[in-house]
Amino acid sequence: MSGGGGGGGCSVRAIWILTPHDTVAFSRRFAVVEKRWRAAWEVEGDGEGGRGAWTPPLPADHEVAAAFAERRRREGTARGSGILTRLSSVGSDSWVDDPVTRHVVSLSIDKEEGDGFMLWPVVLQKRGGYYVLVLPLVDPQSFRAYENLFKRSDCGSSAKENGNLSSILLNLPCITGAFMVAHVIGDIITGDIAEPEVIVSSGPSVSGLLDSLTGSIGISARPKPIAAPVAAPTASVSSPAGAAQSESLKGGVRPFDKDLLRNFIIGSMPFGTPQDLNYANVTSIRATGVSADPLPTDQKQPAWKPYLYKGRQRILFSSLETINAALYDRDDVPDFLSVSGQVTCRAELEGLPDVSLPLTGLKAAHVEVSSFHHCVQASEPTNNKQTLVFQPPLGNFVLMHYQAPCNIDPPVKGFYQLSMVSENEGAFLFKLKLMEGYKSPFIMEFCMITMPFPQRRVASYDGNPSIGTVSMTEHSIEWRIVSSGRGLSGRSIEATFPGTVRFVPRTTQRANSSYRSVSSTVYAEDSDSEQDNVKNAANLDDYIMEKMNKDLQAVDLEEPLSWQAYNYAKVSFKIIGGTLSGLLIDPRSVNIYPYVKAPAEYSMQASSGDYILWNTLGRCPTAALPREF
């Protein structure tokens, strides 16, 4: 990555990390990029806008904190999502009336000794309670285009017109780069810097035999996740003990290792231009340096492979899929099923070989969206097949992401019913089928059903399931149908669970007024009486959660579980041995050039995401007639 503005690549002028209490926890400025910013304005001269050759310097940390705090107050509730309301003011992000301004914001810097100025575009990301702000370098023309846009009397423009915010940002690749920088910084301060998971069988030649012999009774050679070796011990993300930690904990956020972050920035984006944002690569370079092994004269070592691998050669692929589902068990409400997946890879190969990999089943899988690792060159899909050629980096990496419908029956299907029989007691019934139509090598390793009751405390339950065990928490009942270590393979089962649940009686008087829809309140014009309550809301999510916790009341017995409060049961499971989408990799078709004898292994795993069984007796998002209990 090099350059900035409307040309190509990304350069960063400054980075700030702010706490929820509007103080700067970390900052970094890049003098080389700032010099380029000033030089661009000097070339621009006294053109349109009347700025002249002078540009204000980067603000101090306390000025950024004050400007961000003012923006949080000014852009509260719906305006924090870029939505225009009658309280939006000229020169504010919501005046542009574009949801993009929730993530690409502007800051108004006030100066005591002179006129203030604006910082734009500031890429904003909230992680772990902190606010990560990244200010990339843009050209003067794009900066002036935004200035004109957010001061227009027509409050911006529609998406169909030229000169809108989206058209400005599309010409700025630095925005994408700034989001990448903000994302990896967020991973570091939250400690979420682990490499993607790659699954490998404990014995590639033996597991197939074991699975064929014992698959009928649900026993198999289990695949296990592996992690790439680290060149040196990774520094801890937790903060040192003592006063600093106590001070941070008072602020309600987890402290982070500033030296670790500072060293990463120095290694990953020297002089403000991101070169390699892979945390494992940067850490390895700092620990071992760039490989000194001689390379063939006709090959160039890529940035994502700072040193070369030595040892036993092999290449591993894993398909990791997540299925999201909403099952209603109603004729007039269609079920929703969607699969999102990724293919992860780990190539333990010496030198700098090219790997060729064919993807099959594209038409059958109906792949809708896919993105590839930057080392991948992908051919155009033809005849239900697509070829990927890549020079793999070290360690585990995500080769591609994709989305597709579920091309086989849901792994868990059936219905869930819950009806209140008194003020503090409800009767429920589950009738489910697991793994119907799934044959070996599909194995369900784990399956659990959770009935959540976030607004009521569970006192007790009665009922015996046909299979599995049941446990209770303060606000839920958990039915573990398939336990880890006792997988379900080669057959389907039916599971039923009738019972009753009793809640702790309420100690406060219920409100007589019915619940008001949060969404309609949020997107209506902000009333003056609401401003004191929502002025500190950072974005729409915070405001919605605040309103739900404050206003969600119990309703009449006839509709006791309304508006999604307890209207569903959540399903959690893990399946190995196949894909739900139908997208497959044939490890025998993997080619490596120059040729080396390196076995290719392929494993598949699917798990539940938001997998919901809606209560057929309650009120679903789509109006429908309930069935008899």
C-alpha positions in Angstrom: 0.0 0.0 0.0 1.4 3.4 -0.9 0.0 6.8 -1.6 -3.2 8.3 -0.4 -6.2 10.4 -1.4 -7.9 9.5 -4.6 -4.9 7.8 -6.2 -4.2 4.3 -4.8 -3.5 2.8 -1.4 -3.6 4.3 2.0 -1.6 6.6 4.3 -2.6 7.5 7.8 -2.2 11.0 9.3 -3.0 10.0 12.9 -4.6 7.4 15.2 -6.5 8.0 18.4 -8.0 5.6 20.9 -10.5 7.2 23.2 -12.2 5.8 26.4 -16.0 6.0 27.0 -15.2 8.9 29.3 -13.8 11.0 26.4 -10.2 10.8 27.3 -7.4 9.8 24.9 -5.8 6.4 26.0 -3.4 6.3 23.0 -2.4 8.4 20.1 0.0 8.2 17.2 0.8 10.9 14.6 2.8 10.4 11.4 4.9 13.4 10.5 5.8 12.2 7.0 2.2 11.8 6.0 1.3 15.2 7.5 4.0 16.8 5.4 2.4 15.3 2.3 -0.9 16.7 3.4 0.5 20.2 3.7 2.3 19.9 0.4 -0.9 18.9 -1.4 -2.7 22.0 -0.1 0.2 24.2 -1.1 -0.1 22.9 -4.6 -3.8 23.5 -4.4 -3.1 27.1 -3.5 -5.9 29.7 -3.3 -8.4 27.6 -5.2 -12.1 27.0 -4.5 -12.9 27.2 -0.8 -10.5 30.0 0.0 -8.3 28.0 2.3 -5.1 29.2 0.7 -1.8 27.4 1.2 -2.1 27.3 5.0 -3.6 24.2 6.7 -4.1 23.8 10.4 -1.9 21.4 12.3 -3.2 18.2 13.8 -5.1 18.9 17.0 -3.8 18.0 20.4 -5.2 15.0 22.2 -7.4 17.0 24.5 -8.9 18.9 21.5 -9.7 15.6 19.8 -11.3 14.3 23.0 -13.4 17.4 23.4 -14.5 17.4 19.7 -15.5 13.7 19.9 -17.4 14.3 23.1 -19.3 17.2 21.4 -20.0 15.0 18.4 -21.5 12.3 20.7 -23.8 14.9 22.2 -24.7 16.5 18.9 -25.3 13.2 17.0 -27.4 11.4 19.6 -30.1 8.8 18.9 -31.2 8.5 15.3 -28.8 11.2 14.2 -25.9 9.0 15.5 -26.9 6.7 12.6 -26.6 9.4 10.0 -30.4 10.0 9.9 -31.6 13.5 9.4 -34.0 14.8 12.1 -35.4 18.3 12.9 -32.6 18.6 15.5 -29.8 18.1 13.0 -27.7 21.2 12.3 -25.9 22.5 9.3 -22.4 21.2 9.4 -23.2 18.0 11.2 -22.8 14.5 9.9 -26.5 13.7 10.1 -27.2 16.8 7.9 -25.8 14.7 5.0 -28.5 12.1 5.8 -26.4 9.1 5.0 -25.9 6.0 7.4 -22.3 5.9 6.2 -21.6 8.9 8.6 -22.1 6.5 11.5 -18.6 5.0 10.6 -16.9 7.8 8.6 -17.3 10.9 10.7 -16.1 14.5 10.9 -14.8 16.3 14.0 -15.1 20.0 14.5 -12.0 21.3 16.3 -12.4 24.5 18.3 -9.4 26.7 18.8 -9.3 29.4 21.5 -6.7 31.5 19.7 -8.4 31.4 16.3 -10.9 29.8 14.0 -11.7 26.2 14.3 -11.4 23.6 11.6 -12.7 20.2 10.6 -11.1 16.8 10.6 -12.4 14.5 7.8 -12.7 11.6 7.0 -12.3 10.1 10.5 -12.9 6.3 10.4 -14.6 5.3 13.6 -14.8 1.8 15.1 -16.0 0.9 18.7 -14.2 -2.1 20.2 -14.1 -3.4 23.7 -15.5 -0.1 25.1 -12.9 2.0 23.3 -13.3 4.2 20.3 -10.7 3.8 17.6 -10.3 6.8 15.3 -8.2 6.7 12.2 -7.6 9.8 10.1 -6.4 8.8 6.5 -4.8 11.1 4.0 -7.1 12.4 1.3 -6.6 14.8 -1.5 -7.9 18.5 -1.2 -10.5 18.0 -3.9 -12.3 15.2 -1.9 -12.0 17.2 1.3 -13.7 20.2 -0.3 -16.4 18.0 -1.9 -17.4 16.8 1.5 -17.3 20.4 2.9 -19.7 21.5 0.3 -21.9 18.5 0.8 -22.5 18.9 4.5 -23.3 22.6 4.2 -25.8 22.4 1.4 -29.2 23.7 2.0 -30.9 20.6 0.6 -29.2 18.4 3.4 -27.0 16.5 1.0 -28.3 14.6 -2.0 -30.0 11.3 -2.8 -28.0 8.2 -3.7 -29.1 8.6 -7.4 -27.4 12.0 -7.8 -23.8 12.8 -8.4 -21.8 14.4 -5.7 -23.3 12.4 -2.8 -21.2 10.9 0.0 -21.0 7.4 -1.5 -19.6 8.7 -4.8 -17.0 10.7 -2.9 -15.9 7.7 -0.8 -15.8 5.3 -3.7 -13.0 7.4 -5.2 -11.1 7.1 -1.9 -9.4 3.7 -1.5 -7.8 5.0 1.7 -11.1 4.6 3.4 -10.9 0.8 3.1 -7.3 0.9 4.2 -8.3 3.0 7.3 -11.0 0.5 8.2 -8.4 -2.3 8.0 -6.1 -0.4 10.3 -9.0 0.4 12.8 -10.0 -3.3 12.7 -6.6 -4.7 13.5 -6.0 -2.1 16.2 -9.4 -3.1 17.7 -8.3 -6.8 17.7 -5.1 -5.9 19.5 -6.7 -3.8 22.3 -9.4 -6.5 22.8 -7.0 -9.4 22.7 -8.7 -10.9 19.7 -5.5 -11.6 17.6 -5.7 -15.3 17.3 -5.2 -16.8 13.9 -8.2 -18.4 12.1 -8.8 -22.0 13.0 -7.7 -24.8 10.7 -9.0 -28.3 11.5 -6.8 -31.4 10.8 -7.6 -35.1 11.4 -5.5 -36.7 14.1 -4.5 -39.4 11.5 -5.2 -38.7 7.9 -4.7 -42.2 6.7 -6.3 -44.0 9.8 -9.3 -41.8 10.5 -11.1 -42.8 7.3 -10.8 -46.5 8.3 -12.0 -45.8 11.9 -14.9 -43.7 10.7 -16.0 -46.5 8.3 -15.8 -49.1 11.1 -17.3 -47.1 13.9 -19.4 -44.4 12.2 -22.6 -46.3 12.8 -22.2 -45.9 16.5 -21.1 -42.3 16.4 -17.4 -42.8 17.2 -14.8 -41.3 14.9 -11.3 -40.1 14.8 -12.1 -36.5 15.8 -10.6 -33.6 13.9 -8.7 -31.1 16.0 -7.9 -27.4 15.6 -4.3 -26.5 15.2 -2.5 -23.2 15.5 0.4 -22.0 13.5 3.8 -22.0 15.3 4.8 -18.6 16.7 8.3 -17.5 16.1 8.6 -16.0 19.6 6.3 -15.7 22.6 3.6 -13.1 22.0 3.3 -10.3 24.4 0.3 -10.3 26.6 -2.5 -8.0 25.8 -3.4 -7.5 29.4 -2.1 -4.5 31.2 0.3 -4.4 34.1 -1.1 -4.6 37.5 -1.3 -1.7 39.9 -2.6 1.8 39.7 -2.9 1.9 35.9 -5.1 -1.1 35.9 -7.2 0.2 38.7 -7.7 3.5 36.9 -8.8 1.7 33.7 -11.1 -0.7 35.4 -12.9 2.3 37.0 -13.6 3.5 33.5 -15.4 0.2 32.7 -13.0 -0.9 29.9 -10.3 -3.5 29.9 -6.7 -2.1 29.9 -4.5 -2.9 26.9 -0.8 -3.1 26.3 0.3 0.2 24.8 3.9 -1.0 24.1 2.5 -4.0 22.2 0.3 -1.7 20.1 3.1 0.8 19.6 5.5 -1.9 18.3 2.9 -3.3 16.0 2.2 0.1 14.4 5.9 0.7 13.9 6.3 -2.7 12.2 3.1 -2.8 10.2 2.9 0.8 8.9 6.3 2.5 8.8 6.0 6.3 8.3 2.2 5.9 8.3 1.8 3.7 5.2 0.4 0.3 6.0 2.5 -2.5 4.5 1.4 -5.7 6.3 -1.4 -5.6 8.9 -1.1 -9.3 9.7 -0.3 -9.4 13.4 1.5 -12.8 13.2 3.7 -11.7 10.4 4.7 -8.4 12.1 5.4 -10.3 15.4 7.6 -12.8 13.6 9.6 -10.2 11.8 10.3 -8.4 15.0 11.4 -11.7 16.6 13.4 -13.3 13.8 13.8 -10.7 11.1 13.1 -11.2 7.4 14.4 -14.5 6.1 17.9 -14.5 4.9 17.5 -17.8 2.9 18.6 -17.4 -0.7 15.7 -17.2 -3.2 15.6 -18.1 -6.9 16.5 -15.0 -9.0 13.2 -15.2 -10.8 11.1 -15.0 -7.6 10.2 -12.1 -5.4 9.4 -12.6 -1.7 5.9 -11.2 -1.0 5.3 -9.1 2.1 2.9 -11.6 3.6 5.7 -14.2 3.8 8.5 -12.5 5.7 10.5 -15.7 6.3 10.5 -19.2 4.7 9.2 -22.4 6.1 11.6 -25.4 6.8 10.3 -28.8 7.8 7.8 -31.5 6.9 5.7 -30.3 4.0 1.9 -30.5 3.8 -1.1 -28.3 3.1 -4.3 -28.2 5.1 -7.8 -26.9 4.1 -10.9 -26.5 6.3 -14.4 -25.5 5.4 -15.9 -23.7 8.4 -19.6 -22.9 7.9 -22.2 -21.1 10.1 -25.9 -21.6 9.5 -28.4 -19.0 10.5 -32.0 -20.1 10.6 -35.5 -18.9 11.7 -37.9 -21.9 11.8 -41.6 -21.1 12.3 -43.3 -24.5 11.5 -46.2 -22.6 9.8 -47.6 -23.0 6.4 -48.1 -19.3 5.9 -44.6 -18.2 7.1 -41.7 -19.5 5.2 -38.6 -20.7 7.1 -35.3 -18.8 6.6 -32.0 -20.6 6.1 -28.7 -19.1 5.2 -25.1 -20.4 5.3 -22.0 -18.2 5.6 -18.7 -20.0 5.3 -15.0 -19.6 4.9 -12.2 -21.8 3.6 -9.1 -21.6 5.8 -5.7 -22.8 4.8 -2.3 -23.6 6.3 0.4 -24.3 3.8 3.6 -25.8 5.3 5.6 -25.6 2.1 9.3 -24.8 1.6 10.3 -22.0 -0.7 7.8 -19.8 -2.6 5.6 -22.3 -4.5 2.3 -21.6 -6.3 -0.7 -23.6 -5.3 -3.6 -24.3 -7.7 -6.9 -25.3 -6.2 -10.2 -26.1 -8.0 -13.5 -25.2 -6.3 -16.4 -27.5 -7.2 -20.1 -27.4 -6.6 -20.5 -23.7 -7.3 -23.8 -24.0 -9.1 -25.2 -26.5 -6.6 -24.1 -24.3 -3.7 -25.6 -21.1 -5.3 -22.7 -19.1 -3.9 -23.9 -15.5 -3.6 -21.0 -13.5 -2.2 -17.3 -14.4 -2.1 -14.1 -12.6 -1.2 -10.6 -13.9 -1.5 -7.3 -13.4 0.4 -5.2 -10.9 -1.3 -2.7 -13.5 -2.4 -5.3 -15.3 -4.5 -5.9 -15.0 -8.2 -9.3 -16.4 -9.1 -10.5 -17.4 -12.5 -13.9 -16.8 -13.8 -16.3 -19.6 -12.7 -17.2 -21.9 -15.6 -19.0 -25.2 -15.7 -19.7 -25.3 -12.0 -15.9 -24.9 -11.3 -13.5 -22.1 -10.4 -9.7 -22.3 -10.1 -7.7 -20.5 -7.4 -4.0 -19.8 -7.8 -2.1 -18.4 -4.8 1.3 -18.1 -3.2 0.3 -18.9 0.4 1.5 -16.9 3.4 2.8 -18.5 6.6 0.5 -19.8 9.3 -3.3 -20.1 9.2 -5.1 -17.7 6.9 -8.6 -17.4 5.4 -8.5 -18.3 1.8 -12.1 -17.1 0.9 -15.4 -16.1 2.4 -18.8 -17.1 0.9 -22.5 -17.1 1.5 -25.0 -19.6 0.2 -28.4 -21.1 1.0 -28.6 -24.4 2.9 -28.9 -27.0 0.2 -30.0 -29.9 2.5 -32.6 -30.2 5.2 -32.0 -28.2 8.4 -29.9 -30.3 10.9 -32.5 -29.5 13.6 -36.1 -29.1 12.7 -39.5 -29.3 14.4 -41.5 -27.0 16.6 -41.4 -25.3 20.0 -44.5 -24.1 21.9 -44.8 -22.1 25.0 -48.1 -20.9 26.7 -48.6 -19.2 30.0 -51.1 -21.1 32.2 -50.9 -18.6 35.1 -49.1 -15.4 36.1 -45.9 -17.2 37.0 -46.1 -20.6 35.2 -45.8 -21.7 31.6 -46.2 -25.0 29.7 -43.9 -25.8 26.9 -43.4 -28.6 24.3 -40.6 -29.5 22.0 -40.9 -32.0 19.2 -37.7 -32.2 17.1 -35.9 -34.2 14.5 -32.1 -34.2 14.4 -29.9 -35.0 11.4 -32.8 -36.3 9.2 -31.4 -37.2 5.8 -27.8 -36.8 6.9 -25.6 -39.9 6.3 -22.0 -40.7 7.2 -19.5 -39.0 7.2 -21.8 -36.2 8.8 -21.4 -36.4 12.5 -23.3 -34.1 15.0 -20.9 -33.7 17.9 -23.0 -31.4 20.0 -26.5 -30.0 20.2 -28.2 -27.9 22.9 -31.6 -26.0 23.1 -31.8 -22.9 25.2 -35.1 -21.3 26.3 -34.2 -17.7 27.3 -36.3 -15.7 29.8 -34.4 -12.4 30.1 -37.1 -10.5 31.9 -38.1 -13.2 34.4 -36.2 -15.3 36.9 -36.6 -19.1 36.6 -37.7 -20.7 39.9 -38.0 -24.3 38.8 -39.1 -26.6 36.0 -40.7 -30.0 35.6 -40.4 -32.4 32.7 -38.3 -35.3 31.3 -36.9 -35.2 27.8 -36.9 -38.3 25.7 -33.1 -37.9 25.3 -30.4 -35.8 26.9 -30.1 -33.8 30.1 -31.6 -30.6 31.3 -30.1 -27.8 33.5 -31.4 -24.5 34.7 -29.8 -21.0 35.0 -31.3 -17.9 36.5 -32.8 -16.7 33.2 -32.9 -19.8 31.0 -33.5 -23.6 30.7 -30.9 -25.6 28.8 -31.6 -28.9 27.2 -28.4 -30.7 26.1 -29.5 -33.3 23.5 -26.2 -34.5 22.2 -23.2 -34.1 24.5 -19.6 -33.6 23.4 -17.8 -37.0 23.0 -21.0 -38.9 22.1 -21.6 -37.9 18.5 -24.6 -38.7 16.4 -23.6 -40.3 13.1 -25.3 -42.2 10.3 -28.8 -42.0 11.7 -31.5 -39.5 12.7 -33.3 -39.2 16.0 -36.5 -37.7 17.3 -36.4 -35.8 20.5 -39.4 -34.5 22.6 -39.5 -32.5 25.8 -42.8 -31.5 27.4 -42.8 -29.7 30.6 -43.6 -26.6 32.7 -41.5 -23.7 33.9 -42.2 -21.6 37.0 -41.0 -18.1 37.5 -40.2 -16.1 40.6 -43.2 -13.8 41.3 -42.8 -10.2 40.4 -42.2 -7.8 43.3 -43.0 -4.6 41.5 -46.3 -3.4 40.1 -46.6 -3.9 36.3 -47.2 -0.9 34.2 -50.7 -0.7 32.7 -49.5 0.9 29.5 -48.6 -1.4 26.6 -45.1 -1.6 25.2 -44.2 1.0 22.7 -42.2 0.0 19.7 -38.6 1.0 20.1 -37.9 1.3 16.4 -40.7 3.8 15.8 -39.6 5.8 18.8 -35.9 5.9 17.7 -36.5 7.0 14.2 -39.1 9.6 15.0 -38.0 13.2 15.5 -36.2 13.6 18.9 -38.3 15.4 21.4 -36.8 18.0 23.7 -37.6 15.9 26.8 -35.5 13.1 25.5 -32.4 15.0 25.0 -31.1 14.8 28.6 -31.7 11.0 28.6 -30.0 10.3 25.2 -27.3 13.0 24.9 -24.6 10.6 25.9 -25.7 7.8 23.6 -22.9 7.0 21.2 -24.9 5.3 18.5 -28.2 3.7 17.8 -27.4 0.4 19.4 -26.7 2.0 22.7 -29.9 3.9 22.5 -32.0 0.9 21.6 -30.6 -1.2 24.5 -31.2 1.7 26.9 -34.8 2.0 25.7 -35.4 -1.7 25.9 -34.0 -2.0 29.4 -36.0 1.0 30.6 -39.4 0.6 28.8 -39.9 -3.2 28.3 -42.8 -4.0 30.6 -44.8 -7.1 31.3 -48.0 -7.3 29.2 -51.3 -8.9 29.6 -51.5 -12.7 30.2 -53.0 -13.2 26.8 -49.7 -12.2 25.1 -47.1 -12.7 27.8 -44.1 -13.4 25.6 -44.6 -10.7 23.0 -42.2 -8.6 20.8 -39.4 -11.1 20.7 -38.7 -11.0 24.4 -39.0 -14.7 25.1 -40.7 -15.8 21.8 -38.1 -18.3 20.7 -35.7 -21.1 21.6 -32.1 -20.9 20.5 -30.4 -24.0 19.0 -26.6 -24.5 19.3 -24.8 -27.4 17.5 -21.6 -28.5 15.8 -21.4 -30.9 12.8 -18.3 -32.3 11.2 -17.7 -34.3 8.1 -19.4 -32.3 5.4 -20.7 -28.9 4.3 -24.3 -27.6 4.4 -23.9 -25.5 1.3 -22.5 -28.1 -1.0 -19.3 -26.2 -1.8 -16.4 -28.7 -1.8 -12.7 -29.0 -2.3 -11.1 -32.1 -3.7 -7.6 -32.4 -2.0 -6.5 -34.8 -4.8 -6.8 -32.0 -7.3 -4.5 -29.6 -5.5 -1.4 -28.9 -7.6 1.8 -27.3 -6.3 4.4 -25.7 -8.6 7.3 -26.4 -8.5 6.2 -29.9 -7.7 6.8 -31.2 -4.2 5.5 -34.2 -2.4 3.2 -32.6 0.1 -0.1 -34.3 1.1 -3.2 -32.2 1.0 -5.8 -32.7 3.8 -9.4 -31.4 3.9 -11.8 -31.2 6.8 -15.3 -29.7 7.1 -17.2 -28.3 10.0 -20.5 -26.6 10.4 -22.0 -24.8 13.5 -25.0 -22.8 14.4 -25.1 -19.1 14.4 -28.5 -17.4 15.0 -30.5 -20.6 14.8 -34.0 -19.9 16.1 -37.1 -22.0 16.7 -40.0 -19.5 17.0 -42.7 -20.2 19.5 -45.7 -21.2 17.3 -48.1 -20.0 20.0 -46.5 -16.6 20.3 -46.4 -13.6 18.0 -43.8 -14.1 15.3 -42.3 -11.2 13.3 -44.9 -12.1 10.6 -48.5 -12.3 11.7 -49.9 -15.8 11.6 -52.5 -17.9 13.3 -51.1 -20.0 16.2 -51.7 -23.8 16.2 -53.4 -25.6 19.0 -51.2 -26.4 22.0 
